[in-house]
Structure formats: C-alpha cells, structure tokens
Amino acid sequence: MNIKVFEVNLLQENCYIVSDDTHEAIIIDCGAYYESERKAITDYLRSQELKPVHLLCTHGHFDHTFGNNTIYEEYGLKPEIHTGDASLIEDLTRQCNEMGIPYPWATPPLGHLLTDGETITFGHYQLKVLHTPGHSKGSVVFYCQEESIAFTGDTLFRMSVGRTDLEGGSWKELIQSLQTKIALLPGNTIAYPGHGPKTIIGEEVSMNPYFR
C-alpha cells in the first residue's frame, strides 16, 4: 500500500491522517477535544512535513468534529461535509450543550459541501464520496479504489453499525445504505471506522448480522 494512514484515537473516536509521497494529506474526522489530542495531530503533520489539503467529515456529530477549529486556525482548511449534515456542524455548540460538554471554541466556517459520487483528490489519489444516510442524514463513506480502503465513519463498525437514535438518524436508511452502498464494495476492501478496530468488507457482509 503506497498510501499512508495514520490513526489517532481521540475520546474513543478515530481520526485519520492520510498521505502519500507527495506529502499532501487529508484529515478525516478531527475529533480532537483536549489540547494534547490537538497537539498530537499537528505534531504528526509537522514531523512528517505534510501539507493538509482537505478537512473531511464523515458526518456532523460533535465527537467527530471537535477539533476542526484547530485545523482551520493552523492550516486555513474549512470542514467539508455532506449537505445533509451542514446544519449539524454549524450548530456544534448546541450539540455539545445538549450533551453537557463545554465547547469554548469558535466553530470554523463551512467549506465545500459534499455530494454523492463526487471525488476528492490529494497527492496521487482520489476518494469517492458515497452518501450513506442512516446514522445521520449526511453520513458518507470515503472510498479509495486504488488502495481498496474505505473510511466508513459511524455507518459501519467491526461486526456492528452506528446508532440511529440521534438527530437525523433512521434505521431504515441505515440498512438501505449497508445493502446498496457498503455491500457493493469489493470484498477485500479494508474499512476504517469512526470507532473501534478496522475490518474487511467481505467479512462484514458475510458475518455482520446487520447485513442480513
């Protein structure tokens, strides 16, 4: 695999920094809340001499977007998110207040609004955006065909799936997303989820009970 995936575990949430030999990088789901978590991300970017070119969000829930302001302040990148979750990410302070979590930072302005089927480019690679509503209205998966990897956010976990009882959630839509988007990916695709360990799509389709 020529692409490099660096995983940072933040409050049991997975943030990914993906790069290649051009030193361009993308950041997926920057859920860094504490200063030490934010520093771990920026330290890695500096130590590897990486140039972040996209700040991507698989969805708009607070635990996946806490640290977006740091990336915006350090690198000028605005969060890119599907249109279905634009209002969630714009109202991050409200989300945190409802959960009893202090959020003393300014929310960065929205960047590009993602649409199903479009491609995100960095370095030598492309990520295809797959709209997978269910966990939230604007949940997406980022799929790299060249390297057979997918960043599934909270749509798919190892032998499980994301909850649907939060704002914008729909069990019917989640099952449909699994069957019409996730299950159609090649079986050897490695899935990097928003929480927990990575998995393989073929194993999920055959053994994850939510695909049946």
BAKOLLUM-243365 format. One record per residue: residue number from 0; residue in one letter; chain; x, y, z of N, C-alpha, C in turn. Coordinates in Angstrom, 3 decimals, padded with zeros to 6 digits, m for minus. Layout:
N
SITE  resi  resn  chain       n.x       n.y       n.z      ca.x      ca.y      ca.z       c.x       c.y       c.z
SITE   NUM     A      A         X         Y         Z         X         Y         Z         X         Y         Z
...
END
This chain:
212
SITE  resi  resn  chain       n.x       n.y       n.z      ca.x      ca.y      ca.z       c.x       c.y       c.z
SITE     0     M      A   000.854  m001.194   000.000   000.000   000.000   000.000   000.883   001.235   000.000
SITE     1     N      A   000.755   002.058  m001.030   001.569   003.267  m001.143   000.990   004.433  m000.359
SITE     2     I      A  m000.288   004.358  m000.083  m000.921   005.388   000.721  m000.595   005.130   002.188
SITE     3     K      A  m000.498   006.191   002.972  m000.148   006.058   004.385  m001.306   006.556   005.236
SITE     4     V      A  m001.784   005.696   006.144  m002.895   006.044   007.019  m002.388   006.104   008.451
SITE     5     F      A  m002.465   007.269   009.069  m002.081   007.456   010.469  m003.349   007.635   011.277
SITE     6     E      A  m003.515   006.789   012.280  m004.730   006.807   013.088  m004.453   007.414   014.452
SITE     7     V      A  m005.301   008.352   014.861  m005.229   008.949   016.186  m006.525   008.618   016.911
SITE     8     N      A  m006.429   007.957   018.069  m007.632   007.618   018.839  m007.931   008.739   019.819
SITE     9     L      A  m009.087   009.375   019.642  m009.459   010.544   020.422  m010.797   010.293   021.097
SITE    10     L      A  m010.818   010.272   022.431  m012.074   010.043   023.140  m012.821   008.848   022.541
SITE    11     Q      A  m012.076   007.790   022.242  m012.618   006.572   021.622  m013.171   006.819   020.226
SITE    12     E      A  m012.724   007.891   019.592  m013.096   008.204   018.206  m011.830   008.181   017.368
SITE    13     N      A  m011.951   007.672   016.143  m010.790   007.535   015.275  m010.687   008.708   014.304
SITE    14     C      A  m009.575   009.420   014.387  m009.233   010.453   013.408  m008.144   009.885   012.508
SITE    15     Y      A  m008.255   010.112   011.208  m007.283   009.567   010.258  m006.585   010.690   009.497
SITE    16     I      A  m005.268   010.550   009.363  m004.480   011.422   008.507  m003.926   010.557   007.389
SITE    17     V      A  m004.313   010.856   006.171  m003.979   010.017   005.021  m003.071   010.818   004.089
SITE    18     S      A  m001.954   010.222   003.701  m000.973   010.946   002.894  m000.275   009.993   001.931
SITE    19     D      A   000.513   010.583   001.015   001.341   009.767   000.134   002.680   010.456  m000.062
SITE    20     D      A   003.457   010.003  m001.052   004.826   010.506  m001.183   004.903   011.935  m001.714
SITE    21     T      A   003.781   012.524  m002.080   003.782   013.941  m002.459   003.754   014.835  m001.227
SITE    22     H      A   003.495   014.229  m000.061   003.365   014.932   001.222   002.055   015.711   001.343
SITE    23     E      A   001.174   015.574   000.360  m000.176   016.100   000.558  m000.942   015.146   001.458
SITE    24     A      A  m001.833   015.703   002.260  m002.561   014.886   003.228  m004.009   015.350   003.336
SITE    25     I      A  m004.851   014.417   003.756  m006.214   014.762   004.130  m006.418   014.350   005.582
SITE    26     I      A  m007.269   015.072   006.269  m007.619   014.757   007.654  m009.091   014.383   007.666
SITE    27     I      A  m009.391   013.208   008.217  m010.766   012.715   008.255  m011.232   012.628   009.704
SITE    28     D      A  m012.313   013.306   010.012  m012.962   013.254   011.338  m012.032   013.700   012.469
SITE    29     C      A  m011.738   014.973   012.494  m010.850   015.520   013.522  m011.641   015.734   014.825
SITE    30     G      A  m011.735   014.674   015.610  m012.485   014.730   016.861  m011.648   015.113   018.063
SITE    31     A      A  m010.557   015.830   017.844  m009.657   016.203   018.940  m010.321   017.226   019.855
SITE    32     Y      A  m010.486   016.865   021.114  m011.095   017.776   022.088  m010.042   018.397   022.992
SITE    33     Y      A  m009.258   017.566   023.649  m008.246   018.070   024.577  m007.045   018.629   023.818
SITE    34     E      A  m006.341   019.545   024.478  m005.189   020.177   023.845  m004.127   019.150   023.454
SITE    35     S      A  m003.936   018.116   024.282  m002.947   017.077   023.969  m003.319   016.330   022.692
SITE    36     E      A  m004.619   016.142   022.456  m005.070   015.462   021.243  m004.848   016.344   020.015
SITE    37     R      A  m005.153   017.607   020.154  m004.939   018.540   019.042  m003.449   018.624   018.701
SITE    38     K      A  m002.623   018.649   019.746  m001.177   018.734   019.544  m000.633   017.471   018.878
SITE    39     A      A  m001.195   016.308   019.212  m000.735   015.058   018.605  m000.923   015.093   017.087
SITE    40     I      A  m002.020   015.691   016.653  m002.287   015.782   015.220  m001.347   016.767   014.543
SITE    41     T      A  m001.239   017.959   015.085  m000.373   018.963   014.447   001.101   018.558   014.527
SITE    42     D      A   001.502   017.906   015.622   002.891   017.434   015.731   003.198   016.398   014.653
SITE    43     Y      A   002.255   015.488   014.413   002.472   014.478   013.381   002.583   015.128   012.009
SITE    44     L      A   001.709   016.059   011.702   001.754   016.733   010.409   003.094   017.441   010.203
SITE    45     R      A   003.577   018.096   011.257   004.856   018.805   011.135   006.029   017.833   011.040
SITE    46     S      A   006.008   016.784   011.846   007.131   015.841   011.855   007.270   015.113   010.525
SITE    47     Q      A   006.142   014.886   009.855   006.170   014.205   008.565   006.233   015.187   007.388
SITE    48     E      A   006.287   016.473   007.706   006.335   017.536   006.702   005.181   017.416   005.706
SITE    49     L      A   003.987   017.222   006.254   002.803   017.047   005.431   002.086   018.372   005.210
SITE    50     K      A   001.436   018.459   004.067   000.621   019.620   003.725  m000.840   019.183   003.659
SITE    51     P      A  m001.645   019.473   004.671  m003.066   019.113   004.614  m003.778   019.918   003.533
SITE    52     V      A  m004.582   019.230   002.716  m005.299   019.907   001.635  m006.820   019.739   001.747
SITE    53     H      A  m007.288   018.827   002.602  m008.720   018.666   002.831  m008.966   018.303   004.290
SITE    54     L      A  m010.018   018.870   004.860  m010.506   018.511   006.189  m011.895   017.911   005.981
SITE    55     L      A  m011.964   016.572   006.013  m013.178   015.857   005.639  m013.926   015.345   006.859
SITE    56     C      A  m015.239   015.323   006.751  m016.104   014.843   007.838  m017.015   013.739   007.301
SITE    57     T      A  m016.980   012.568   007.941  m017.912   011.520   007.538  m019.334   011.863   007.961
SITE    58     H      A  m019.477   012.700   008.972  m020.781   013.197   009.402  m020.559   014.339   010.393
SITE    59     G      A  m021.664   014.924   010.891  m021.539   016.160   011.646  m021.637   016.054   013.150
SITE    60     H      A  m021.616   014.865   013.724  m021.739   014.752   015.173  m020.505   015.299   015.885
SITE    61     F      A  m020.728   015.819   017.086  m019.704   016.575   017.814  m018.413   015.797   018.031
SITE    62     D      A  m018.508   014.493   018.316  m017.295   013.737   018.647  m016.393   013.531   017.446
SITE    63     H      A  m016.878   013.832   016.256  m016.063   013.718   015.046  m015.609   015.085   014.526
SITE    64     T      A  m016.040   016.154   015.180  m015.764   017.499   014.653  m015.191   018.459   015.692
SITE    65     F      A  m014.966   017.971   016.917  m014.430   018.826   017.984  m013.244   019.674   017.530
SITE    66     G      A  m012.285   019.042   016.834  m011.003   019.692   016.565  m010.906   020.433   015.261
SITE    67     N      A  m012.022   020.583   014.560  m011.966   021.256   013.256  m011.420   022.672   013.361
SITE    68     N      A  m011.710   023.351   014.468  m011.244   024.733   014.590  m009.723   024.821   014.629
SITE    69     T      A  m009.063   023.817   015.228  m007.597   023.821   015.258  m007.019   023.698   013.857
SITE    70     I      A  m007.594   022.807   013.047  m007.098   022.637   011.679  m007.368   023.895   010.855
SITE    71     Y      A  m008.503   024.524   011.089  m008.816   025.767   010.388  m007.833   026.869   010.780
SITE    72     E      A  m007.556   026.983   012.075  m006.656   028.037   012.551  m005.212   027.799   012.103
SITE    73     E      A  m004.786   026.529   012.098  m003.394   026.207   011.754  m003.155   026.193   010.242
SITE    74     Y      A  m004.137   025.701   009.473  m003.902   025.451   008.051  m004.917   026.135   007.130
SITE    75     G      A  m005.911   026.807   007.706  m006.880   027.509   006.886  m007.878   026.612   006.170
SITE    76     L      A  m007.970   025.351   006.582  m008.887   024.419   005.938  m010.262   024.477   006.594
SITE    77     K      A  m011.286   024.603   005.766  m012.662   024.582   006.254  m013.199   023.148   006.164
SITE    78     P      A  m014.020   022.735   007.115  m014.552   021.370   007.078  m015.451   021.144   005.878
SITE    79     E      A  m015.253   019.993   005.227  m016.059   019.588   004.085  m016.986   018.468   004.543
SITE    80     I      A  m018.273   018.628   004.285  m019.278   017.719   004.821  m020.447   017.631   003.850
SITE    81     H      A  m021.182   016.523   003.922  m022.349   016.375   003.049  m023.414   017.403   003.422
SITE    82     T      A  m024.164   017.826   002.433  m025.193   018.843   002.654  m026.193   018.441   003.737
SITE    83     G      A  m026.439   017.136   003.871  m027.415   016.680   004.851  m027.035   016.941   006.289
SITE    84     D      A  m025.744   017.127   006.543  m025.270   017.377   007.907  m024.711   018.778   008.100
SITE    85     A      A  m024.913   019.652   007.119  m024.373   021.015   007.213  m024.895   021.730   008.449
SITE    86     S      A  m026.183   021.579   008.732  m026.754   022.286   009.877  m026.217   021.749   011.201
SITE    87     L      A  m025.904   020.448   011.245  m025.339   019.863   012.463  m023.991   020.487   012.797
SITE    88     I      A  m023.126   020.564   011.818  m021.780   021.045   012.077  m021.771   022.550   012.343
SITE    89     E      A  m022.719   023.256   011.765  m022.819   024.691   012.029  m023.314   024.952   013.442
SITE    90     D      A  m024.013   023.978   014.021  m024.586   024.143   015.352  m023.886   023.245   016.366
SITE    91     L      A  m022.571   023.166   016.244  m021.784   022.291   017.114  m021.931   022.673   018.583
SITE    92     T      A  m021.986   023.952   018.882  m022.121   024.399   020.269  m023.412   023.873   020.889
SITE    93     R      A  m024.500   023.908   020.115  m025.774   023.379   020.619  m025.672   021.880   020.897
SITE    94     Q      A  m025.056   021.153   019.980  m024.873   019.719   020.194  m024.162   019.451   021.516
SITE    95     C      A  m023.083   020.193   021.741  m022.295   019.991   022.952  m023.082   020.372   024.194
SITE    96     N      A  m023.813   021.475   024.133  m024.623   021.903   025.272  m025.644   020.842   025.646
SITE    97     E      A  m026.265   020.225   024.643  m027.270   019.199   024.903  m026.662   017.971   025.568
SITE    98     M      A  m025.377   017.734   025.332  m024.694   016.589   025.936  m023.946   016.971   027.207
SITE    99     G      A  m024.038   018.247   027.600  m023.357   018.699   028.805  m021.849   018.798   028.668
SITE   100     I      A  m021.382   019.066   027.447  m019.952   019.147   027.167  m019.597   020.596   026.847
SITE   101     P      A  m018.696   021.214   027.594  m018.290   022.586   027.266  m017.602   022.643   025.905
SITE   102     Y      A  m017.910   023.652   025.128  m017.229   023.871   023.853  m016.900   025.349   023.740
SITE   103     P      A  m015.699   025.747   024.209  m015.372   027.175   024.298  m014.759   027.768   023.034
SITE   104     W      A  m014.730   027.024   021.931  m014.060   027.492   020.721  m015.060   028.000   019.689
SITE   105     A      A  m014.569   028.810   018.781  m015.391   029.273   017.671  m015.491   028.171   016.623
SITE   106     T      A  m016.677   027.997   016.060  m016.868   026.992   015.021  m016.374   027.549   013.689
SITE   107     P      A  m015.505   026.827   012.983  m014.998   027.345   011.707  m016.098   027.393   010.657
SITE   108     P      A  m015.956   028.265   009.673  m016.959   028.325   008.604  m016.947   027.054   007.773
SITE   109     L      A  m018.091   026.750   007.188  m018.196   025.571   006.338  m017.400   025.742   005.050
SITE   110     G      A  m016.825   024.641   004.610  m016.160   024.620   003.320  m017.064   023.993   002.269
SITE   111     H      A  m016.479   023.222   001.391  m017.207   022.575   000.304  m018.250   021.603   000.845
SITE   112     L      A  m019.438   021.612   000.254  m020.496   020.678   000.627  m020.449   019.477  m000.313
SITE   113     L      A  m020.274   018.312   000.268  m020.067   017.084  m000.490  m021.373   016.562  m001.081
SITE   114     T      A  m021.251   015.890  m002.214  m022.399   015.241  m002.843  m022.042   013.805  m003.198
SITE   115     D      A  m023.052   012.964  m003.263  m022.852   011.550  m003.556  m022.198   011.368  m004.926
SITE   116     G      A  m021.148   010.545  m004.952  m020.487   010.214  m006.207  m019.340   011.112  m006.609
SITE   117     E      A  m019.160   012.238  m005.948  m018.051   013.121  m006.318  m016.726   012.552  m005.822
SITE   118     T      A  m015.629   013.092  m006.318  m014.303   012.623  m005.921  m013.513   013.730  m005.246
SITE   119     I      A  m012.764   013.340  m004.239  m011.848   014.231  m003.523  m010.433   013.815  m003.908
SITE   120     T      A  m009.617   014.752  m004.317  m008.270   014.410  m004.757  m007.224   014.947  m003.785
SITE   121     F      A  m006.153   014.184  m003.643  m004.957   014.614  m002.918  m003.811   013.755  m003.408
SITE   122     G      A  m002.633   014.372  m003.511  m001.488   013.614  m003.990  m001.809   012.864  m005.273
SITE   123     H      A  m001.476   011.545  m005.282  m001.750   010.707  m006.445  m003.112   010.017  m006.378
SITE   124     Y      A  m003.912   010.327  m005.377  m005.086   009.513  m005.091  m006.400   010.277  m005.197
SITE   125     Q      A  m007.460   009.476  m005.277  m008.814   010.001  m005.266  m009.654   009.223  m004.259
SITE   126     L      A  m010.542   009.926  m003.575  m011.526   009.301  m002.706  m012.906   009.572  m003.289
SITE   127     K      A  m013.696   008.531  m003.428  m015.067   008.695  m003.899  m015.987   008.864  m002.701
SITE   128     V      A  m016.879   009.829  m002.795  m017.844   010.091  m001.727  m019.074   009.218  m001.947
SITE   129     L      A  m019.406   008.389  m000.960  m020.605   007.562  m001.005  m021.556   008.040   000.088
SITE   130     H      A  m022.710   008.554  m000.299  m023.685   009.024   000.682  m024.357   007.816   001.322
SITE   131     T      A  m024.234   007.691   002.653  m024.766   006.533   003.371  m025.611   006.994   004.559
SITE   132     P      A  m026.756   007.614   004.305  m027.580   008.109   005.414  m028.062   006.968   006.305
SITE   133     G      A  m028.388   007.336   007.530  m028.874   006.365   008.498  m028.415   006.726   009.896
SITE   134     H      A  m027.108   006.786   010.099  m026.598   007.276   011.378  m026.923   008.752   011.521
SITE   135     S      A  m026.810   009.464   010.422  m027.252   010.858   010.313  m027.677   011.072   008.871
SITE   136     K      A  m028.336   012.183   008.599  m028.826   012.433   007.237  m027.683   012.568   006.241
SITE   137     G      A  m026.567   013.130   006.684  m025.463   013.402   005.769  m024.261   012.500   005.927
SITE   138     S      A  m024.431   011.342   006.526  m023.296   010.419   006.683  m022.758   009.995   005.323
SITE   139     V      A  m021.430   009.911   005.233  m020.785   009.462   003.998  m019.663   008.490   004.323
SITE   140     V      A  m019.283   007.741   003.287  m018.098   006.890   003.308  m017.146   007.430   002.263
SITE   141     F      A  m015.853   007.478   002.578  m014.825   007.886   001.623  m014.101   006.630   001.151
SITE   142     Y      A  m014.188   006.339  m000.153  m013.676   005.080  m000.707  m012.539   005.343  m001.685
SITE   143     C      A  m011.391   004.685  m001.462  m010.244   004.769  m002.364  m010.106   003.437  m003.090
SITE   144     Q      A  m010.525   003.402  m004.337  m010.500   002.162  m005.105  m009.074   001.675  m005.336
SITE   145     E      A  m008.150   002.593  m005.582  m006.770   002.208  m005.891  m006.120   001.405  m004.780
SITE   146     E      A  m006.429   001.735  m003.542  m005.809   001.066  m002.407  m006.774   000.142  m001.663
SITE   147     S      A  m007.990   000.021  m002.157  m009.001  m000.858  m001.548  m009.195  m000.549  m000.065
SITE   148     I      A  m009.441   000.722   000.230  m009.717   001.133   001.610  m010.927   002.057   001.617
SITE   149     A      A  m011.641   002.049   002.723  m012.810   002.906   002.876  m012.866   003.424   004.300
SITE   150     F      A  m013.188   004.681   004.447  m013.354   005.305   005.760  m014.857   005.427   005.996
SITE   151     T      A  m015.360   004.596   006.900  m016.810   004.386   006.991  m017.494   005.203   008.074
SITE   152     G      A  m016.771   006.012   008.822  m017.395   006.832   009.847  m018.199   005.982   010.811
SITE   153     D      A  m019.411   006.432   011.124  m020.269   005.677   012.039  m021.358   004.906   011.304
SITE   154     T      A  m021.180   004.725   009.998  m022.109   003.873   009.255  m021.831   002.409   009.539
SITE   155     L      A  m020.546   002.032   009.557  m020.165   000.631   009.751  m019.015   000.532   010.741
SITE   156     F      A  m019.182  m000.336   011.737  m018.121  m000.716   012.666  m017.809  m002.200   012.460
SITE   157     R      A  m016.784  m002.676   013.125  m016.482  m004.108   013.063  m017.628  m004.893   013.707
SITE   158     M      A  m018.322  m005.666   012.901  m019.451  m006.500   013.307  m020.568  m005.713   013.989
SITE   159     S      A  m020.674  m004.449   013.638  m021.741  m003.625   014.193  m021.989  m002.444   013.267
SITE   160     V      A  m022.903  m001.570   013.677  m023.223  m000.367   012.909  m023.448   000.788   013.881
SITE   161     G      A  m023.560   001.979   013.343  m023.793   003.150   014.172  m025.228   003.218   014.678
SITE   162     R      A  m025.430   003.945   015.752  m026.762   004.118   016.328  m027.607   005.016   015.435
SITE   163     T      A  m028.913   004.904   015.598  m029.814   005.698   014.765  m030.797   006.518   015.591
SITE   164     D      A  m030.546   006.617   016.898  m031.471   007.342   017.769  m031.061   008.786   018.011
SITE   165     L      A  m030.029   009.260   017.304  m029.621   010.657   017.418  m030.293   011.475   016.314
SITE   166     E      A  m030.141   012.777   016.401  m030.761   013.683   015.428  m030.399   013.289   013.997
SITE   167     G      A  m031.413   013.121   013.165  m031.182   012.781   011.761  m031.012   011.302   011.498
SITE   168     G      A  m031.103   010.466   012.538  m030.910   009.043   012.364  m032.138   008.340   011.812
SITE   169     S      A  m031.907   007.245   011.080  m033.008   006.456   010.530  m032.528   005.015   010.357
SITE   170     W      A  m033.172   004.099   011.056  m032.783   002.685   010.944  m033.025   002.168   009.527
SITE   171     K      A  m034.154   002.538   008.938  m034.465   002.100   007.580  m033.410   002.572   006.594
SITE   172     E      A  m032.995   003.827   006.706  m031.992   004.361   005.790  m030.633   003.724   006.023
SITE   173     L      A  m030.298   003.434   007.280  m029.006   002.799   007.566  m028.928   001.424   006.909
SITE   174     I      A  m029.961   000.609   007.073  m029.962  m000.720   006.465  m029.884  m000.613   004.951
SITE   175     Q      A  m030.594   000.350   004.385  m030.537   000.562   002.935  m029.122   000.948   002.492
SITE   176     S      A  m028.454   001.798   003.280  m027.084   002.200   002.951  m026.137   001.001   002.987
SITE   177     L      A  m026.321   000.129   003.979  m025.491  m001.073   004.062  m025.680  m001.944   002.826
SITE   178     Q      A  m026.916  m002.119   002.420  m027.224  m003.039   001.335  m026.909  m002.484  m000.044
SITE   179     T      A  m027.088  m001.186  m000.242  m026.943  m000.599  m001.577  m025.612   000.119  m001.809
SITE   180     K      A  m024.860   000.377  m000.750  m023.567   001.061  m000.899  m022.418   000.218  m000.335
SITE   181     I      A  m022.477  m000.111   000.936  m021.366  m000.823   001.575  m021.191  m002.221   001.001
SITE   182     A      A  m022.285  m002.959   000.862  m022.200  m004.344   000.396  m021.694  m004.456  m001.036
SITE   183     L      A  m021.767  m003.372  m001.804  m021.307  m003.396  m003.191  m019.815  m003.115  m003.339
SITE   184     L      A  m019.155  m002.742  m002.257  m017.704  m002.533  m002.322  m017.000  m003.880  m002.463
SITE   185     P      A  m015.837  m003.917  m003.108  m015.105  m005.186  m003.219  m014.862  m005.805  m001.849
SITE   186     G      A  m014.941  m007.130  m001.786  m014.834  m007.821  m000.513  m013.516  m007.631   000.203
SITE   187     N      A  m012.439  m007.331  m000.542  m011.123  m007.164   000.088  m010.881  m005.747   000.607
SITE   188     T      A  m011.890  m004.885   000.503  m011.745  m003.504   000.961  m011.573  m003.454   002.476
SITE   189     I      A  m010.547  m002.749   002.926  m010.325  m002.547   004.358  m011.141  m001.342   004.798
SITE   190     A      A  m011.955  m001.532   005.821  m012.802  m000.458   006.335  m012.196   000.125   007.600
SITE   191     Y      A  m011.988   001.443   007.591  m011.506   002.175   008.744  m012.696   002.933   009.345
SITE   192     P      A  m013.222   002.455   010.474  m014.446   003.046   011.021  m014.191   004.244   011.923
SITE   193     G      A  m015.280   004.891   012.316  m015.181   006.046   013.199  m014.874   005.685   014.633
SITE   194     H      A  m015.133   004.446   015.004  m014.841   003.954   016.345  m014.411   002.495   016.228
SITE   195     G      A  m013.469   002.088   017.074  m013.089   000.690   017.113  m012.091   000.298   016.030
SITE   196     P      A  m011.793  m001.020   015.943  m010.757  m001.502   015.030  m011.210  m001.563   013.579
SITE   197     K      A  m010.239  m001.598   012.685  m010.551  m001.741   011.261  m011.085  m003.147   010.974
SITE   198     T      A  m011.687  m003.295   009.820  m012.281  m004.577   009.459  m012.215  m004.732   007.945
SITE   199     I      A  m012.806  m005.823   007.428  m012.787  m006.117   005.995  m014.232  m006.246   005.508
SITE   200     I      A  m014.533  m005.588   004.411  m015.908  m005.530   003.937  m016.487  m006.924   003.695
SITE   201     G      A  m015.731  m007.808   003.080  m016.245  m009.142   002.802  m016.661  m009.879   004.062
SITE   202     E      A  m015.879  m009.712   005.132  m016.218  m010.362   006.396  m017.474  m009.752   006.997
SITE   203     E      A  m017.622  m008.457   006.844  m018.810  m007.796   007.380  m020.075  m008.253   006.641
SITE   204     V      A  m019.987  m008.311   005.332  m021.157  m008.705   004.545  m021.593  m010.125   004.890
SITE   205     S      A  m020.611  m011.003   005.152  m020.950  m012.404   005.405  m021.268  m012.698   006.865
SITE   206     M      A  m020.752  m011.888   007.815  m020.913  m012.243   009.223  m021.578  m011.169   010.087
SITE   207     N      A  m021.567  m009.935   009.658  m022.210  m008.871   010.431  m023.729  m009.049   010.343
SITE   208     P      A  m024.401  m009.244   011.477  m025.839  m009.550   011.421  m026.694  m008.445   010.812
SITE   209     Y      A  m026.184  m007.224   010.751  m026.980  m006.124   010.224  m027.056  m006.118   008.708
SITE   210     F      A  m026.293  m006.980   008.052  m026.387  m007.097   006.601  m027.427  m008.131   006.181
SITE   211     R      A  m028.024  m008.828   007.143  m028.960  m009.921   006.817  m030.408  m009.478   006.928
END
